[in-house]
């Protein structure tokens, strides 16, 4: 990758090594965003995002999260059913975290607006914050039973590799 790789941080003597960061945002960082994080990591680790080269750091946070809350059992169960082992605790999103990410995927329009408010008048950073699903909000599965988590996991397995490719693959346009 080049030193200007979509805001990626580059280091290393001789060989340039870029790390690009993907941040998933939701409300409490116990259901949707950690599930998205786990599925994204899995997709990248297993070559399910063609054309992506280099190092990608995938993280998640919640705009109203308390730090250290375990991920929901339903989230972990849905991931386990997909063969994805994952564990961790919630993290509260900050303006700095959003600014440092190369791409920020929000679960809802409300999350997108909150992220923009955190960024204030930083228009450059707002440009890399977008909805995870361009077709609309990813609704919270809390209170809708275990089946809702499994449906969400299946939706993410289809959606996230495409969104990662959109965000990370260096596209070149042929010269006319």
C-alpha positions as CSV (number, residue, x, y, z in Angstrom):
1,X,0.0,0.0,0.0
2,X,1.1,3.5,-0.4
3,X,1.8,6.1,2.3
4,X,-1.6,7.7,1.4
5,X,-3.6,4.5,1.7
6,X,-7.1,5.6,2.8
7,X,-5.9,7.4,5.9
8,X,-4.0,4.2,7.0
9,X,-1.1,4.7,9.3
10,X,2.1,3.5,7.8
11,X,5.4,2.6,9.4
12,X,8.5,0.5,8.9
13,X,12.0,1.1,7.5
14,X,12.4,0.0,3.9
15,X,9.1,-1.8,3.5
16,X,6.0,0.3,4.2
17,X,3.4,-1.4,6.4
18,X,0.0,0.2,6.6
19,X,-2.7,-0.5,9.2
20,X,-6.2,0.4,8.3
21,X,-8.9,0.6,11.0
22,X,-12.5,-0.3,10.6
23,X,-14.8,0.8,13.5
24,X,-18.3,-0.6,14.0
25,X,-20.6,1.6,16.1
26,X,-23.9,0.8,17.9
27,X,-25.5,1.9,21.1
28,X,-24.2,-0.3,23.9
29,X,-21.5,-2.4,22.2
30,X,-22.9,-5.7,23.5
31,X,-24.9,-7.0,20.5
32,X,-24.7,-5.5,17.0
33,X,-21.3,-3.9,16.8
34,X,-19.3,-6.7,18.5
35,X,-21.1,-9.2,16.2
36,X,-20.1,-7.1,13.2
37,X,-16.5,-6.9,14.5
38,X,-16.3,-10.6,14.9
39,X,-17.7,-11.4,11.5
40,X,-15.5,-8.8,9.9
41,X,-12.4,-10.2,11.5
42,X,-13.4,-13.7,10.5
43,X,-14.0,-12.6,6.9
44,X,-10.7,-10.9,6.7
45,X,-8.8,-13.8,8.4
46,X,-10.4,-16.3,6.0
47,X,-9.8,-14.5,2.8
48,X,-13.5,-13.7,2.3
49,X,-12.8,-10.1,1.2
50,X,-11.1,-10.5,-2.2
51,X,-8.5,-7.8,-3.0
52,X,-7.8,-6.7,0.5
53,X,-4.1,-6.7,1.3
54,X,-2.3,-5.5,4.3
55,X,-3.1,-5.1,7.9
56,X,-6.7,-4.3,9.0
57,X,-7.6,-3.6,12.6
58,X,-11.3,-4.2,13.3
59,X,-12.8,-2.8,16.4
60,X,-16.2,-1.9,17.8
61,X,-17.7,0.5,20.3
62,X,-20.9,1.9,21.6
63,X,-22.1,5.5,21.6
64,X,-23.8,5.0,25.0
65,X,-21.8,2.0,26.2
66,X,-20.4,1.5,29.7
67,X,-16.9,0.2,29.6
68,X,-16.4,-3.5,30.5
69,X,-19.9,-5.0,30.0
70,X,-19.6,-8.5,28.7
71,X,-21.0,-9.1,25.2
72,X,-24.5,-10.6,25.2
73,X,-24.9,-14.4,25.4
74,X,-27.2,-14.3,22.4
75,X,-24.5,-12.5,20.3
76,X,-21.9,-15.0,21.3
77,X,-24.3,-17.9,20.7
78,X,-25.1,-16.7,17.2
79,X,-21.4,-16.3,16.4
80,X,-20.6,-19.7,17.8
81,X,-23.3,-21.2,15.5
82,X,-21.3,-19.6,12.6
83,X,-18.1,-21.2,13.9
84,X,-16.7,-17.9,15.1
85,X,-15.2,-17.8,18.6
86,X,-15.3,-14.3,20.1
87,X,-15.3,-12.8,23.5
88,X,-14.7,-9.4,25.1
89,X,-16.4,-6.5,26.8
90,X,-17.9,-3.2,25.7
91,X,-16.1,0.0,25.0
92,X,-17.5,3.5,24.9
93,X,-16.9,5.4,21.6
94,X,-15.1,8.6,21.6
95,X,-14.5,11.4,19.1
96,X,-10.8,10.4,19.0
97,X,-11.7,6.8,18.2
98,X,-13.9,7.9,15.4
99,X,-11.3,10.3,14.0
100,X,-8.6,7.7,14.0
101,X,-10.6,5.1,12.1
102,X,-10.3,4.8,8.4
103,X,-13.9,3.8,8.0
104,X,-16.7,3.9,10.6
105,X,-19.8,1.8,10.0
106,X,-22.9,2.9,12.0
107,X,-25.9,0.6,12.6
108,X,-28.5,3.3,12.4
109,X,-29.1,6.8,11.1
110,X,-29.3,7.8,14.8
111,X,-25.8,6.4,15.4
112,X,-24.6,8.3,12.3
113,X,-26.0,11.6,13.6
114,X,-24.5,10.9,17.1
115,X,-21.1,10.2,15.6
116,X,-21.3,13.4,13.5
117,X,-22.2,15.4,16.7
118,X,-19.1,13.9,18.5
119,X,-17.0,15.1,15.6
120,X,-18.3,18.7,15.8
121,X,-17.1,20.7,12.7
122,X,-14.5,18.1,11.7
123,X,-15.9,17.6,8.2
124,X,-13.0,15.5,7.0
125,X,-13.6,12.9,9.6
126,X,-17.4,12.9,9.0
127,X,-16.6,11.9,5.5
128,X,-15.6,8.4,6.5
129,X,-18.6,7.7,8.8
130,X,-21.5,5.9,7.1
131,X,-24.3,3.4,7.6
132,X,-23.2,-0.2,7.6
133,X,-26.2,-1.1,5.5
134,X,-26.8,1.5,2.8
135,X,-30.4,0.2,2.5
136,X,-31.3,1.3,6.1
137,X,-30.9,0.7,9.8
138,X,-29.7,-2.5,11.4
139,X,-32.3,-2.8,14.2
140,X,-31.3,-3.8,17.7
141,X,-32.1,-7.5,18.4
142,X,-32.4,-7.0,22.2
143,X,-35.8,-8.2,23.4
144,X,-36.6,-10.1,20.1
145,X,-35.3,-13.5,21.1
146,X,-32.5,-15.7,20.1
147,X,-33.8,-16.1,16.6
148,X,-33.3,-12.3,16.0
149,X,-29.6,-12.7,16.8
150,X,-29.2,-15.6,14.4
151,X,-31.0,-13.6,11.6
152,X,-28.7,-10.7,12.3
153,X,-25.6,-12.9,12.1
154,X,-26.7,-14.3,8.7
155,X,-27.4,-10.8,7.5
156,X,-24.0,-9.6,8.6
157,X,-22.2,-12.6,6.9
158,X,-23.6,-11.5,3.6
159,X,-23.3,-7.7,4.1
160,X,-20.0,-7.2,5.9
161,X,-17.6,-8.8,3.3
162,X,-19.1,-6.5,0.6
163,X,-18.9,-3.4,2.8
164,X,-15.3,-4.3,3.7
165,X,-14.4,-4.7,0.1
166,X,-16.0,-1.3,-0.7
167,X,-14.0,0.3,2.1
168,X,-10.7,-1.4,1.7
169,X,-10.0,-2.5,-1.8
170,X,-7.9,0.0,-3.7
171,X,-9.8,0.6,-6.9
172,X,-7.9,2.0,-9.9
173,X,-9.6,3.6,-12.8
174,X,-8.2,3.0,-16.3
175,X,-6.6,6.0,-18.0
176,X,-8.7,7.3,-20.9
